[in-house]
Amino acid sequence: LDAREKSIDEAQHWSNEQALGGRAFFRTSGIPPHYPSLIIENVKESDAGLYKCRLDYKRGPTVHRGINLTVI
């Protein structure tokens, strides 16, 4: 999700069609416990691996986060 120079409502969603096709989207908000999340539908064994997120702030340092998805 790229919201640089625009509001979150105008942000452009990007998905790698070769990696997850149309099965993934980013939910930007929600009422706890539904925080901003990457949603992957119809999870496959091949979806397992490290997923990375980069957060760029106007008035702060860039933050990198990662999570390992294990499919059993």
Biopython code that builds the backbone (N, CA, C, O; Angstrom):
import numpy as np
from Bio.PDB.StructureBuilder import StructureBuilder

atoms = [
    (1, "LEU", "N", (0.853, -1.162, 0.000)),
    (1, "LEU", "CA", (0.000, 0.000, 0.000)),
    (1, "LEU", "C", (0.898, 1.223, 0.000)),
    (1, "LEU", "O", (1.753, 1.370, 0.873)),
    (2, "ASP", "N", (0.711, 2.083, -0.954)),
    (2, "ASP", "CA", (1.547, 3.278, -1.066)),
    (2, "ASP", "C", (0.679, 4.515, -0.857)),
    (2, "ASP", "O", (-0.149, 4.855, -1.703)),
    (3, "ALA", "N", (0.880, 5.188, 0.287)),
    (3, "ALA", "CA", (0.102, 6.385, 0.603)),
    (3, "ALA", "C", (0.971, 7.636, 0.630)),
    (3, "ALA", "O", (0.592, 8.645, 1.225)),
    (4, "ARG", "N", (2.134, 7.574, -0.010)),
    (4, "ARG", "CA", (2.995, 8.758, -0.044)),
    (4, "ARG", "C", (2.299, 9.891, -0.790)),
    (4, "ARG", "O", (1.715, 9.685, -1.854)),
    (5, "GLU", "N", (2.372, 11.086, -0.216)),
    (5, "GLU", "CA", (1.836, 12.306, -0.831)),
    (5, "GLU", "C", (0.322, 12.274, -1.040)),
    (5, "GLU", "O", (-0.189, 13.016, -1.879)),
    (6, "LYS", "N", (-0.413, 11.429, -0.296)),
    (6, "LYS", "CA", (-1.873, 11.368, -0.427)),
    (6, "LYS", "C", (-2.469, 10.809, 0.859)),
    (6, "LYS", "O", (-1.744, 10.323, 1.726)),
    (7, "SER", "N", (-3.770, 10.879, 0.975)),
    (7, "SER", "CA", (-4.430, 10.329, 2.159)),
    (7, "SER", "C", (-4.498, 8.805, 2.044)),
    (7, "SER", "O", (-4.338, 8.246, 0.959)),
    (8, "ILE", "N", (-4.733, 8.150, 3.164)),
    (8, "ILE", "CA", (-4.820, 6.685, 3.166)),
    (8, "ILE", "C", (-5.986, 6.211, 2.297)),
    (8, "ILE", "O", (-5.927, 5.125, 1.721)),
    (9, "ASP", "N", (-7.053, 7.027, 2.200)),
    (9, "ASP", "CA", (-8.199, 6.665, 1.363)),
    (9, "ASP", "C", (-7.865, 6.702, -0.124)),
    (9, "ASP", "O", (-8.527, 6.045, -0.927)),
    (10, "GLU", "N", (-6.843, 7.464, -0.491)),
    (10, "GLU", "CA", (-6.428, 7.580, -1.891)),
    (10, "GLU", "C", (-5.220, 6.705, -2.215)),
    (10, "GLU", "O", (-4.718, 6.724, -3.339)),
    (11, "ALA", "N", (-4.763, 5.948, -1.240)),
    (11, "ALA", "CA", (-3.549, 5.143, -1.403)),
    (11, "ALA", "C", (-3.710, 4.105, -2.506)),
    (11, "ALA", "O", (-4.804, 3.601, -2.761)),
    (12, "GLN", "N", (-2.597, 3.804, -3.146)),
    (12, "GLN", "CA", (-2.581, 2.821, -4.225)),
    (12, "GLN", "C", (-2.190, 1.460, -3.667)),
    (12, "GLN", "O", (-1.165, 1.324, -2.998)),
    (13, "HIS", "N", (-3.018, 0.452, -3.948)),
    (13, "HIS", "CA", (-2.732, -0.911, -3.515)),
    (13, "HIS", "C", (-1.933, -1.610, -4.596)),
    (13, "HIS", "O", (-2.243, -1.500, -5.783)),
    (14, "TRP", "N", (-0.904, -2.330, -4.179)),
    (14, "TRP", "CA", (-0.056, -3.055, -5.118)),
    (14, "TRP", "C", (0.061, -4.493, -4.648)),
    (14, "TRP", "O", (0.211, -4.746, -3.452)),
    (15, "SER", "N", (-0.006, -5.427, -5.566)),
    (15, "SER", "CA", (0.144, -6.840, -5.236)),
    (15, "SER", "C", (0.957, -7.515, -6.330)),
    (15, "SER", "O", (0.738, -7.269, -7.516)),
    (16, "ASN", "N", (1.888, -8.359, -5.931)),
    (16, "ASN", "CA", (2.702, -9.108, -6.883)),
    (16, "ASN", "C", (1.879, -10.285, -7.392)),
    (16, "ASN", "O", (1.706, -11.277, -6.685)),
    (17, "GLU", "N", (1.379, -10.177, -8.602)),
    (17, "GLU", "CA", (0.521, -11.217, -9.173)),
    (17, "GLU", "C", (1.217, -12.575, -9.249)),
    (17, "GLU", "O", (0.559, -13.610, -9.145)),
    (18, "GLN", "N", (2.529, -12.585, -9.428)),
    (18, "GLN", "CA", (3.259, -13.850, -9.513)),
    (18, "GLN", "C", (3.378, -14.518, -8.148)),
    (18, "GLN", "O", (3.460, -15.743, -8.062)),
    (19, "ALA", "N", (3.389, -13.726, -7.085)),
    (19, "ALA", "CA", (3.573, -14.292, -5.748)),
    (19, "ALA", "C", (2.247, -14.739, -5.134)),
    (19, "ALA", "O", (2.110, -15.897, -4.740)),
    (20, "LEU", "N", (1.289, -13.852, -5.051)),
    (20, "LEU", "CA", (0.029, -14.167, -4.377)),
    (20, "LEU", "C", (-1.197, -13.976, -5.265)),
    (20, "LEU", "O", (-2.324, -14.212, -4.830)),
    (21, "GLY", "N", (-0.982, -13.555, -6.492)),
    (21, "GLY", "CA", (-2.112, -13.337, -7.380)),
    (21, "GLY", "C", (-3.077, -12.332, -6.782)),
    (21, "GLY", "O", (-2.652, -11.352, -6.170)),
    (22, "GLY", "N", (-4.347, -12.556, -6.950)),
    (22, "GLY", "CA", (-5.363, -11.679, -6.377)),
    (22, "GLY", "C", (-5.828, -12.142, -5.013)),
    (22, "GLY", "O", (-6.886, -11.719, -4.548)),
    (23, "ARG", "N", (-5.057, -13.005, -4.360)),
    (23, "ARG", "CA", (-5.471, -13.587, -3.077)),
    (23, "ARG", "C", (-5.066, -12.758, -1.870)),
    (23, "ARG", "O", (-5.396, -13.125, -0.742)),
    (24, "ALA", "N", (-4.360, -11.650, -2.070)),
    (24, "ALA", "CA", (-3.865, -10.873, -0.936)),
    (24, "ALA", "C", (-4.297, -9.417, -1.032)),
    (24, "ALA", "O", (-4.386, -8.848, -2.120)),
    (25, "PHE", "N", (-4.564, -8.828, 0.128)),
    (25, "PHE", "CA", (-4.851, -7.400, 0.201)),
    (25, "PHE", "C", (-4.456, -6.896, 1.577)),
    (25, "PHE", "O", (-4.292, -7.675, 2.517)),
    (26, "PHE", "N", (-4.307, -5.592, 1.682)),
    (26, "PHE", "CA", (-3.914, -4.965, 2.934)),
    (26, "PHE", "C", (-5.108, -4.231, 3.509)),
    (26, "PHE", "O", (-5.666, -3.337, 2.874)),
    (27, "ARG", "N", (-5.497, -4.614, 4.713)),
    (27, "ARG", "CA", (-6.583, -3.922, 5.412)),
    (27, "ARG", "C", (-5.943, -2.820, 6.248)),
    (27, "ARG", "O", (-5.111, -3.101, 7.110)),
    (28, "THR", "N", (-6.323, -1.573, 6.003)),
    (28, "THR", "CA", (-5.638, -0.445, 6.626)),
    (28, "THR", "C", (-6.083, -0.139, 8.042)),
    (28, "THR", "O", (-5.312, 0.443, 8.805)),
    (29, "SER", "N", (-7.288, -0.505, 8.420)),
    (29, "SER", "CA", (-7.737, -0.151, 9.762)),
    (29, "SER", "C", (-8.831, -1.085, 10.228)),
    (29, "SER", "O", (-9.311, -1.949, 9.493)),
    (30, "GLY", "N", (-9.197, -0.884, 11.443)),
    (30, "GLY", "CA", (-10.271, -1.661, 12.025)),
    (30, "GLY", "C", (-10.327, -1.440, 13.515)),
    (30, "GLY", "O", (-9.457, -0.795, 14.100)),
    (31, "ILE", "N", (-11.342, -1.972, 14.108)),
    (31, "ILE", "CA", (-11.499, -1.886, 15.554)),
    (31, "ILE", "C", (-10.740, -3.047, 16.171)),
    (31, "ILE", "O", (-10.893, -4.185, 15.728)),
    (32, "PRO", "N", (-9.913, -2.781, 17.199)),
    (32, "PRO", "CA", (-9.140, -3.863, 17.826)),
    (32, "PRO", "C", (-10.044, -5.040, 18.161)),
    (32, "PRO", "O", (-11.143, -4.820, 18.670)),
    (33, "PRO", "N", (-9.641, -6.260, 17.903)),
    (33, "PRO", "CA", (-8.265, -6.660, 17.616)),
    (33, "PRO", "C", (-7.899, -6.657, 16.136)),
    (33, "PRO", "O", (-6.916, -7.293, 15.755)),
    (34, "HIS", "N", (-8.649, -5.971, 15.303)),
    (34, "HIS", "CA", (-8.389, -5.962, 13.856)),
    (34, "HIS", "C", (-7.547, -4.756, 13.473)),
    (34, "HIS", "O", (-8.073, -3.752, 12.994)),
    (35, "TYR", "N", (-6.261, -4.855, 13.681)),
    (35, "TYR", "CA", (-5.315, -3.793, 13.342)),
    (35, "TYR", "C", (-4.944, -3.902, 11.868)),
    (35, "TYR", "O", (-5.287, -4.898, 11.231)),
    (36, "PRO", "N", (-4.251, -2.905, 11.299)),
    (36, "PRO", "CA", (-3.811, -3.026, 9.905)),
    (36, "PRO", "C", (-3.127, -4.373, 9.673)),
    (36, "PRO", "O", (-2.256, -4.787, 10.439)),
    (37, "SER", "N", (-3.542, -5.045, 8.597)),
    (37, "SER", "CA", (-3.102, -6.427, 8.389)),
    (37, "SER", "C", (-2.976, -6.763, 6.916)),
    (37, "SER", "O", (-3.679, -6.202, 6.075)),
    (38, "LEU", "N", (-2.074, -7.683, 6.615)),
    (38, "LEU", "CA", (-2.022, -8.307, 5.298)),
    (38, "LEU", "C", (-2.936, -9.519, 5.365)),
    (38, "LEU", "O", (-2.749, -10.397, 6.207)),
    (39, "ILE", "N", (-3.919, -9.570, 4.486)),
    (39, "ILE", "CA", (-4.869, -10.676, 4.450)),
    (39, "ILE", "C", (-4.536, -11.536, 3.233)),
    (39, "ILE", "O", (-4.469, -11.032, 2.112)),
    (40, "ILE", "N", (-4.330, -12.821, 3.455)),
    (40, "ILE", "CA", (-4.080, -13.773, 2.367)),
    (40, "ILE", "C", (-5.222, -14.777, 2.377)),
    (40, "ILE", "O", (-5.434, -15.477, 3.367)),
    (41, "GLU", "N", (-5.952, -14.845, 1.278)),
    (41, "GLU", "CA", (-7.065, -15.781, 1.166)),
    (41, "GLU", "C", (-6.593, -17.071, 0.510)),
    (41, "GLU", "O", (-5.633, -17.074, -0.260)),
    (42, "ASN", "N", (-7.278, -18.163, 0.823)),
    (42, "ASN", "CA", (-6.959, -19.471, 0.235)),
    (42, "ASN", "C", (-5.465, -19.768, 0.349)),
    (42, "ASN", "O", (-4.790, -20.008, -0.653)),
    (43, "VAL", "N", (-4.960, -19.748, 1.578)),
    (43, "VAL", "CA", (-3.532, -19.941, 1.836)),
    (43, "VAL", "C", (-3.063, -21.285, 1.285)),
    (43, "VAL", "O", (-3.726, -22.309, 1.450)),
    (44, "LYS", "N", (-1.904, -21.255, 0.628)),
    (44, "LYS", "CA", (-1.293, -22.456, 0.051)),
    (44, "LYS", "C", (0.031, -22.732, 0.752)),
    (44, "LYS", "O", (0.620, -21.837, 1.358)),
    (45, "GLU", "N", (0.486, -23.955, 0.668)),
    (45, "GLU", "CA", (1.774, -24.314, 1.262)),
    (45, "GLU", "C", (2.897, -23.438, 0.707)),
    (45, "GLU", "O", (3.834, -23.088, 1.425)),
    (46, "SER", "N", (2.794, -23.092, -0.565)),
    (46, "SER", "CA", (3.833, -22.271, -1.202)),
    (46, "SER", "C", (3.840, -20.819, -0.702)),
    (46, "SER", "O", (4.766, -20.070, -1.014)),
    (47, "ASP", "N", (2.834, -20.415, 0.059)),
    (47, "ASP", "CA", (2.791, -19.067, 0.635)),
    (47, "ASP", "C", (3.698, -18.931, 1.854)),
    (47, "ASP", "O", (3.951, -17.818, 2.315)),
    (48, "ALA", "N", (4.185, -20.042, 2.376)),
    (48, "ALA", "CA", (5.050, -20.009, 3.561)),
    (48, "ALA", "C", (6.306, -19.202, 3.270)),
    (48, "ALA", "O", (6.818, -19.210, 2.150)),
    (49, "GLY", "N", (6.795, -18.509, 4.287)),
    (49, "GLY", "CA", (8.031, -17.747, 4.135)),
    (49, "GLY", "C", (8.007, -16.470, 4.942)),
    (49, "GLY", "O", (7.105, -16.247, 5.750)),
    (50, "LEU", "N", (8.999, -15.637, 4.720)),
    (50, "LEU", "CA", (9.146, -14.376, 5.434)),
    (50, "LEU", "C", (8.410, -13.263, 4.687)),
    (50, "LEU", "O", (8.637, -13.047, 3.497)),
    (51, "TYR", "N", (7.538, -12.570, 5.393)),
    (51, "TYR", "CA", (6.817, -11.420, 4.850)),
    (51, "TYR", "C", (7.357, -10.176, 5.537)),
    (51, "TYR", "O", (7.488, -10.131, 6.761)),
    (52, "LYS", "N", (7.669, -9.164, 4.730)),
    (52, "LYS", "CA", (8.280, -7.946, 5.267)),
    (52, "LYS", "C", (7.370, -6.745, 5.034)),
    (52, "LYS", "O", (6.647, -6.666, 4.041)),
    (53, "CYS", "N", (7.432, -5.822, 5.976)),
    (53, "CYS", "CA", (6.674, -4.584, 5.896)),
    (53, "CYS", "C", (7.613, -3.423, 6.171)),
    (53, "CYS", "O", (8.427, -3.480, 7.093)),
    (54, "ARG", "N", (7.500, -2.375, 5.375)),
    (54, "ARG", "CA", (8.302, -1.163, 5.581)),
    (54, "ARG", "C", (7.349, 0.003, 5.822)),
    (54, "ARG", "O", (6.436, 0.250, 5.034)),
    (55, "LEU", "N", (7.575, 0.702, 6.907)),
    (55, "LEU", "CA", (6.750, 1.853, 7.263)),
    (55, "LEU", "C", (7.596, 3.110, 7.149)),
    (55, "LEU", "O", (8.610, 3.242, 7.834)),
    (56, "ASP", "N", (7.191, 4.023, 6.297)),
    (56, "ASP", "CA", (7.893, 5.294, 6.129)),
    (56, "ASP", "C", (7.060, 6.393, 6.773)),
    (56, "ASP", "O", (5.883, 6.564, 6.454)),
    (57, "TYR", "N", (7.680, 7.132, 7.677)),
    (57, "TYR", "CA", (7.004, 8.209, 8.384)),
    (57, "TYR", "C", (7.518, 9.560, 7.909)),
    (57, "TYR", "O", (8.683, 9.694, 7.537)),
    (58, "LYS", "N", (6.641, 10.560, 7.924)),
    (58, "LYS", "CA", (7.054, 11.915, 7.550)),
    (58, "LYS", "C", (8.031, 12.484, 8.562)),
    (58, "LYS", "O", (8.995, 13.152, 8.189)),
    (59, "ARG", "N", (7.789, 12.223, 9.842)),
    (59, "ARG", "CA", (8.605, 12.826, 10.899)),
    (59, "ARG", "C", (9.228, 11.767, 11.791)),
    (59, "ARG", "O", (9.140, 11.852, 13.016)),
    (60, "GLY", "N", (9.841, 10.798, 11.200)),
    (60, "GLY", "CA", (10.494, 9.754, 11.984)),
    (60, "GLY", "C", (11.229, 8.789, 11.082)),
    (60, "GLY", "O", (11.078, 8.830, 9.861)),
    (61, "PRO", "N", (12.019, 7.926, 11.678)),
    (61, "PRO", "CA", (12.787, 6.978, 10.877)),
    (61, "PRO", "C", (11.909, 5.876, 10.281)),
    (61, "PRO", "O", (10.861, 5.530, 10.828)),
    (62, "THR", "N", (12.356, 5.342, 9.166)),
    (62, "THR", "CA", (11.691, 4.200, 8.551)),
    (62, "THR", "C", (11.803, 2.999, 9.480)),
    (62, "THR", "O", (12.836, 2.776, 10.111)),
    (63, "VAL", "N", (10.716, 2.228, 9.552)),
    (63, "VAL", "CA", (10.672, 1.036, 10.404)),
    (63, "VAL", "C", (10.472, -0.181, 9.508)),
    (63, "VAL", "O", (9.633, -0.162, 8.607)),
    (64, "HIS", "N", (11.232, -1.224, 9.752)),
    (64, "HIS", "CA", (11.104, -2.488, 9.019)),
    (64, "HIS", "C", (10.624, -3.563, 9.986)),
    (64, "HIS", "O", (11.142, -3.676, 11.097)),
    (65, "ARG", "N", (9.641, -4.351, 9.572)),
    (65, "ARG", "CA", (9.140, -5.462, 10.371)),
    (65, "ARG", "C", (9.020, -6.680, 9.467)),
    (65, "ARG", "O", (8.825, -6.558, 8.257)),
    (66, "GLY", "N", (9.137, -7.841, 10.067)),
    (66, "GLY", "CA", (8.985, -9.079, 9.323)),
    (66, "GLY", "C", (8.314, -10.130, 10.176)),
    (66, "GLY", "O", (8.403, -10.108, 11.403)),
    (67, "ILE", "N", (7.646, -11.043, 9.516)),
    (67, "ILE", "CA", (7.020, -12.163, 10.210)),
    (67, "ILE", "C", (7.139, -13.395, 9.323)),
    (67, "ILE", "O", (6.992, -13.314, 8.104)),
    (68, "ASN", "N", (7.406, -14.521, 9.945)),
    (68, "ASN", "CA", (7.540, -15.766, 9.204)),
    (68, "ASN", "C", (6.209, -16.509, 9.231)),
    (68, "ASN", "O", (5.668, -16.778, 10.304)),
    (69, "LEU", "N", (5.687, -16.836, 8.067)),
    (69, "LEU", "CA", (4.447, -17.594, 7.956)),
    (69, "LEU", "C", (4.794, -19.057, 7.725)),
    (69, "LEU", "O", (5.482, -19.401, 6.763)),
    (70, "THR", "N", (4.312, -19.909, 8.618)),
    (70, "THR", "CA", (4.473, -21.353, 8.477)),
    (70, "THR", "C", (3.110, -21.946, 8.166)),
    (70, "THR", "O", (2.152, -21.709, 8.902)),
    (71, "VAL", "N", (3.008, -22.704, 7.102)),
    (71, "VAL", "CA", (1.753, -23.335, 6.708)),
    (71, "VAL", "C", (1.852, -24.816, 7.046)),
    (71, "VAL", "O", (2.755, -25.511, 6.582)),
    (72, "ILE", "N", (0.912, -25.289, 7.861)),
    (72, "ILE", "CA", (0.946, -26.713, 8.259)),
    (72, "ILE", "C", (-0.244, -27.459, 7.705)),
    (72, "ILE", "O", (-0.382, -28.660, 7.935)),
]
sb = StructureBuilder()
sb.init_structure("model")
sb.init_model(0)
sb.init_chain("A")
sb.init_seg("    ")
for serial, (resi, resn, name, xyz) in enumerate(atoms, 1):
    if name == "N":
        sb.init_residue(resn, " ", resi, " ")
    sb.init_atom(name, np.array(xyz, "f"), 0.0, 1.0, " ", f" {name:<3s}", serial, name[0])
structure = sb.get_structure()
